[in-house]
Amino acid sequence: MFGVIGMAVATFFVESAGVKLAVRERGQRDAPTVLLVHGYPDTSATWESVAEELAHRFQVVNYDVR
């Protein structure tokens, strides 16, 4: 999957207590990591435009909170 400006986005799922949660990762894995956490009742999509901007300098991870 590719973001708005063409940066590759890896999407995978983790399971916790029987609940499947989406995790999105972009940027370079050897760069410092920025973790973007949304509040209630949003989803990780809240951070998509910010993640796109940060991915040029950081490894960016955003995920769906339960």
N, C-alpha and C positions, 0 to 999 in steps of 0.2 A: 504494500500500500504506500502511496506517496502523499505527502502533505501538500498544502496549497502552493508552495513555491518549489516543489520537487524534491524535498528532503525525504529520504526513505524512512518509513515508520515501521518498526517491528511491533506487531500486536500479538500477545499471547495471553493465556489465562492461567490463573492460580486458583486452587480450591482451598477454602478454609471453613471448617465446621460445616461442610456440605454445601457451601455457597461458592459459586464460580465467579471470579472477579477478573475483569479485563485490565491488562497492563499494557501501556504503550511506551516504547523506548525509541529514541532517535538521537542523532549526534554521534560523536566518536567515543568509543568505549574507553580509550586511554585518557580522555579529558576528565576534569573534575565533574562529579555528578550533582545535578540539581534535581531534587524530588519535589514535584508539584502535587499538593494535596487539596482537593476541593472540600467545601463545606456542605452541609445539609441544606436543601435537598438536591443540589447539583450533581453533575457527573464529571468525569475527567475531561469531557469535551469543553468544559469551561476554560481550560488552560490551553487549548489547541493553538491559538494565535501566539500566545506567550512562548509556548514550547518551540514553535517554528523559529521565532527570533533567537532564542537561547541556544538552539541546536548547533549553531555555527561555531560556538565557543565551548559548549559543555555537552556532556552526556545528559540527556533530559529524560526523566521517567515520570509519567503521570498514570494514575490508576483509578479505578472506580472503588470508592470507599463503600463499604457495606451499608 
